[in-house]
Amino acid sequence: MSSVERWERRAETPLTVAALVFLAAYAVPIAWPGAPESLLRVCEPLVTVTWILFGVDYAGRLALSADRPAFVRAHLLDLVLLVLPVLRPLRLLRLVTVLSVLNRTGAGTLRGRVVTYVGGGVALLVLTGALAVTEAERTDPDATITHVGDGLWWALTTMTTVGYGDRYPVTTTGRFVAVALMIGGVALVGVVTATIASWLVERVAADNEQEQTATRAQVAELADEVRALRALLGERGVPTEDVPVRGVPARAPAD
């Protein structure tokens, strides 16, 4: 195991906790605008602290990497998502990093936990999509999404490709969120479909292998019986080609 892999394994739990804290601190001001001022004042520093932790994680993996230029090229998206959200209009990109951190745990066990992973993935996409679009839309005078309930309804109809049209984004940022949610939903459905198909193929292949194994064992057993019978009859001087085997009549005597 490389140094980077050891770092990722040790940082997995702290980063997951940090991601959940980030989601909570990000969601409270959006979902509960009338929250006590003291609570709202706590949320922004929590968002900043957790974001710093994500940066420390990236820096730690970069420092431990044997080939740092290759690491940067392979994780360019991580770097972009860390740097760009410093600009307030792009802070929604932080949610993408949170999703990648939370998925770091589940991705390796997808085959064994399809239901759990899919449920968690759908919930995260719907929640983050609803929060992001609500924050982007609610201050626009023409907005149809003005609170988190509207955002959740829109996110669910968008994810399921129903698209009632009663709620829709009117801002550029909101439309980018919509594109990301649609792509994420299609990708998630594709992963689920591929996983189920792979599982079915493996089950069919396993059943066929069991049947073939049983058939080969029966054939081998029959061959052993025929050899033993021929050997016994050969000792008694009986021609083995005239011996009936399992209901097959012996060769008729010549006239």
N, C-alpha and C positions, 0 to 999 in steps of 0.2 A: 504494500500500500504506500502510495506516494505521500509526501508532506502535505500537498494540497488536499488530498482525500482525507487525511487524518484531521486537518483543520476543519473541513466541511462537516465531518462526522461530529466533532466536538462542538461546532458552532450551530448545529442543526436545531437543538432545543432552544438555546437563547434567542436565535433569530426568529424561530416560530413564535415565541412569546412576544418578541419585539414587534413582529408583524401584526399580531392580534391587538397589541396595545395601540399600534399605529392606526389600525382600522377603527378601533373604538374612539380614539382621540379625533380622528378625521370625521367620524360619523356624527358625533354628538352635536357640534355646531350646526350641521346641515339638517339632521333629523329633529333637533330640539332647539330651534333658534331662541326660544324664550327661557333657556336654561339659566340658572343663577350665574351671575357675572363671575363669581369665584371659580366655578367649574369651567366656564369658557376660557378664563385666563390660564387654567392648567393645561388645557388641550393643546394649545399652540406649542408650548415648550416640549410636551410629550412627543408631538409630531417631529419636532426638530431633533430631539435626542434619539429617537428611533431611527431617523434618517441618518444621523451620524453613525449609528451602529451598522447600518447597511454599508456605509462608506468604509468603516473599519474592516468589515468582512471582505470587501473587495480588495482593500489594500493588503490585508493579511494573505489572501490567496495569491495576489500578485507578488508579494515579497517571497513567498515560499516556492513559487513556480521556478522550475529549472530553466525554462525558456520564456522570459518575460514578454518579448515582442509577440511571440506566438500566443501567449495567454491573452494579451490585449486584443489581438485579432480575433481570437476565438470567443472572447467575452466583450466584444465591442458594444453590443446592445446594453449590457449591464452598465458600462461606463457612460453611455449616452443617457440612460435613465437616471443615473446618479447626478449628472452635471446639469442637464437641461431643466429639471424641475426647480432649480434655484430661482428661475424666472417664474413669477406667480402665474402667468397665463398657462404655463406648462406643468403646473404642480400636479395635475391629474395623472401625469405619467408615473408618479410615485406608486399609484395603485398597481401598475403593471409589475413593478419590482416586488411589491408585497405578494402578489399572486405567485410569482416565480419562487419566492422564498417559501411560501406555504406549500407549493407543489413539490419542493425538493424532497420532502418526506414521503409523499404519496406516490411519486412517479415510479419508484423502484418496486412497488408492490401492487402495481395496477392489476396484473393478472389475477392475483389472489384476492383482491378487494375491489372488484369492479363496482359493486353497488355502493360501497362507502365512498370510493373515489369520485364516482360520477355524481353522487348526491352532494358531496363537498364542493366539487368543481362547479356544479350548477348554482349552488347557493352563493358561492363567492362571486361568480360572474354576475349574477342577478343583483347582489348587494352592491358590489363596487360599481356596476353600471348605473344602478339607481342613484347612488350617492353622487357619482361624477356628473350625470346629466342634470340632476337637481341643482347642484352647485352652479353649473354652467348656465342653466336656463332661467332660474327663478327671478332674476333681476331684470330680465328683458320684458318690455311692456307688452309684446305680442306672444309671450310664452304661454304654452298650454300645460307645461309641467312646472308647477309653482311650489310644490312641497314633496316630501319624500314618498308619500303615498302614491302620488301621480308617477313619480320616478319608478317605483316598484312595479306598478301596473304596466308602465311602458316597457320596462326591462323584460317582464315576463312575456308580454305579447311579442316583443321583438325576438327574444330567444326561441320562442316556439314557432316563429315565422307566421303567426296569426295576423298581426298588423291591423288592428281595428281602425287605426287612424284617428281615434279620438284624442290621443296624446302623441305628440311628435316634437322633435327638437327643431328650433328655428334659428339657433345660433350656430356659428361655424364650429365652435368647440363641441357643442352638443351633437352635431352631426358626425364629428370625428369619433366621439364616444359611441354613437350608434354603429358606425362602421366596425369599430373594434369589437363591440358586443356581438354583432352578426358574424364576424369572422371567428370569434371565440366559440360561439354556439355551434357553428358548422364544424369547426375543428373537433369540438368535444363529441358531437354526434359521430363524426368519422372515427375517432378513437374507440368509442363504445362499440360501433359496428364492427370494426376490425378485430377488436378483442373478442367479441362474442363469436365471430366467424372463425377466428383462430382456435378458440376453445372447442367449437363444434367439430372442426376438422381433426383436432387432436383426439377427441372422444371417438370419432368414427375410425380413425387410424388405429387407436388402441383396441377397439372391439374387433377390427379385422385382424390385427396381429394375434389376438387371443384365439380367434377361430382358426387361423392358419397354424398356430402352434399346436392346437388340439388336433387338427387334421394330420399334421406331420407326426405327432406322437402316435396316433392310431395306425397310420401307415407303417411306421417303424415297428409297432407291436405286431401287426399282421405279418410283416416280413420276417420277424424273429420266429413267429409261430410256424410259418411255411418252411423256413430253414430247419427248424427243429424237427418238424414232421418228416421232411425229406431225409434228414439224417437218420431218423428212426427207421423209416421204411427201407432206406438203403442198406441198413444193417441186416434187415430181414430179406433182402434180395428182391424187393418189390420195385418195379420201375417207377421212378418218381413222376415221370411225365403223365402217368395214368391216374394220379391221385387227385380226387376232387377236392377243391378248396372252397369252403364257405358257400355251399349250395351250387357251385359250378360243376356241372356233370363231367365225369371223366371222359376221356376220349373213347369214342365207340370202337370196339374191336374190329379189326379188318375181317372181311368175309373170306 
